[in-house]
Amino acid sequence: MTALVIERPDPNDRETIKDLIRVVLVDTWTKNGLGHLTHEIEEEIQMKWSFLEDDFNSKGLNRTFLIAKLNGRVVGTIEHGKANETIVACGDAYLSSLQEIGTVFIHPDFQGKGIGKALLAAMILLLKEKGEVKYCLDSGYKTAQKVWSHLLGTPKYILKDFWGPELDHFVWEVEIKH
């Protein structure tokens, strides 16, 4: 892999990032047997786009995105911000106070090439620079849960049948190594 650059997004990247978010979410929902839930997919796309706009509007104070560019092409995203409603619903006040790492999206053509790991490492470094000692991360996608379990270990919470029978939701609390 040559010329991988991880950086803050420029407003000129906005539409490319939005396109990436759409492609990855449609692909992810389809791979997880949920491609027929077009309304729900569109809601999640709109929510992630609002996170991106929040980053641009707050200059990274509310939500902070990083993007991965490979040979100048946006191929991945990651962001952090306040814990989402599902994490808050765990009822763990400390966990809910942590920054959540989310919107870890890698274009399907570039998955499995270390781009997600590079984005995660860059985001952890950014959180460390901000004085954070832990972060949280959650996933309801079986395919992503396998990846995150491999990288982060056992989740702190498994919300059984959260999305329906056999569709659990995982929540991790992760210490930032200093």
C-alpha positions in Angstrom: 0.0 0.0 0.0 1.5 3.3 -1.1 0.7 6.9 -0.2 -1.7 6.3 2.6 -2.4 9.7 4.3 -4.5 10.2 7.4 -5.7 13.7 7.9 -8.6 15.9 9.0 -11.1 16.3 6.3 -11.2 19.4 4.2 -14.7 20.8 3.3 -13.7 20.0 -0.4 -13.8 16.3 0.6 -17.4 16.6 1.9 -19.2 14.9 -1.0 -16.6 12.3 -1.4 -16.9 11.4 2.2 -20.7 11.3 2.0 -20.4 9.0 -1.0 -18.0 6.7 1.0 -20.4 6.6 3.9 -23.3 5.6 1.7 -21.3 2.9 -0.2 -20.0 1.4 3.1 -23.3 1.4 4.9 -25.2 -0.2 2.0 -22.5 -2.8 1.7 -22.3 -3.5 5.4 -26.1 -3.8 5.9 -26.2 -6.1 2.8 -23.4 -8.3 4.1 -25.1 -8.6 7.4 -28.4 -9.7 5.8 -30.1 -6.4 6.4 -30.0 -4.9 2.9 -33.8 -4.9 2.6 -34.1 -2.4 5.4 -33.7 0.6 3.1 -35.4 3.1 5.3 -33.2 2.2 8.3 -30.1 2.3 6.1 -31.0 5.8 4.9 -31.6 6.9 8.5 -28.1 5.8 9.4 -26.6 7.4 6.4 -28.3 10.7 7.3 -27.1 10.4 10.9 -23.5 9.8 9.8 -23.7 12.8 7.4 -25.0 14.9 10.3 -21.9 13.9 12.3 -19.7 15.0 9.5 -21.5 18.3 9.3 -21.1 18.7 13.0 -17.4 18.2 12.6 -17.2 20.9 9.9 -19.5 23.3 11.8 -17.7 23.0 15.1 -14.2 22.7 13.6 -13.8 19.4 15.3 -14.9 20.4 18.7 -18.1 18.3 18.9 -17.2 15.5 16.6 -13.8 14.9 15.1 -13.3 13.1 11.8 -10.1 11.7 10.3 -10.0 10.4 6.8 -7.7 8.0 5.0 -6.6 8.8 1.5 -4.8 6.3 -0.6 -3.1 7.9 -3.6 -5.4 10.9 -3.1 -8.7 8.9 -2.9 -10.8 9.0 0.3 -11.0 5.3 1.2 -11.8 5.4 4.9 -13.2 7.5 7.8 -13.2 7.4 11.6 -14.7 9.9 14.1 -15.0 10.5 17.8 -17.6 12.3 19.8 -19.9 11.8 22.8 -21.2 8.3 23.4 -24.3 7.4 21.4 -27.7 6.5 22.8 -27.1 2.8 22.7 -24.0 3.2 24.8 -25.8 5.5 27.2 -28.6 2.9 27.4 -26.1 0.4 29.0 -26.7 2.5 32.2 -23.0 2.8 32.9 -22.4 6.4 33.8 -18.6 6.2 33.4 -18.9 4.5 30.1 -21.4 7.1 28.9 -19.0 9.9 29.8 -16.2 8.5 27.5 -15.5 9.6 24.0 -16.9 7.1 21.5 -15.0 6.1 18.5 -17.3 5.5 15.6 -18.0 5.9 11.9 -15.0 3.5 11.1 -15.8 3.0 7.5 -13.5 1.5 4.9 -14.5 1.3 1.3 -15.3 -2.4 0.5 -12.5 -2.5 -2.2 -9.9 -1.6 0.5 -11.1 -3.6 3.5 -8.6 -6.0 5.0 -5.6 -3.9 4.0 -4.8 -2.3 7.4 -6.4 1.1 6.7 -8.9 0.7 9.6 -6.1 -0.2 12.0 -4.1 2.9 10.8 -7.2 5.1 11.3 -7.8 3.6 14.7 -4.2 4.2 15.8 -4.3 7.8 14.6 -7.6 8.4 16.4 -6.2 6.9 19.6 -3.2 9.1 19.3 -5.5 12.2 18.9 -7.5 11.1 22.0 -4.3 10.6 24.0 -3.2 14.1 23.0 -6.5 15.5 24.3 -5.9 13.8 27.6 -8.3 10.9 27.3 -7.4 7.7 29.2 -10.2 5.5 27.8 -12.7 5.4 24.9 -15.8 3.4 24.1 -16.8 1.7 20.8 -20.0 -0.2 19.9 -21.2 -2.3 17.0 -24.3 -4.1 16.0 -22.9 -5.6 12.8 -21.8 -9.2 13.1 -19.1 -8.7 10.5 -17.6 -5.7 12.4 -18.1 -7.4 15.8 -15.6 -10.1 14.7 -13.0 -7.5 13.7 -13.5 -5.5 16.9 -13.4 -8.5 19.1 -10.2 -9.6 17.5 -8.7 -6.1 18.0 -10.2 -5.1 21.3 -11.0 -8.3 23.1 -14.2 -9.2 24.9 -16.8 -6.4 24.9 -17.8 -4.9 28.3 -21.4 -5.3 27.4 -23.3 -7.7 25.1 -26.8 -6.5 24.6 -28.6 -9.8 23.8 -31.1 -9.8 20.9 -30.9 -6.0 20.8 -31.7 -5.8 17.1 -33.8 -9.0 17.0 -33.3 -12.7 17.7 -29.6 -13.6 17.5 -28.7 -9.9 16.7 -26.7 -8.7 19.6 -25.0 -5.4 20.1 -21.5 -5.2 21.5 -20.0 -2.3 23.6 -16.3 -2.0 24.4 -14.6 0.1 27.0 -10.9 0.4 26.0 -8.0 1.8 28.0 -5.6 4.0 26.0 -2.1 2.8 26.6 0.3 5.7 27.4 
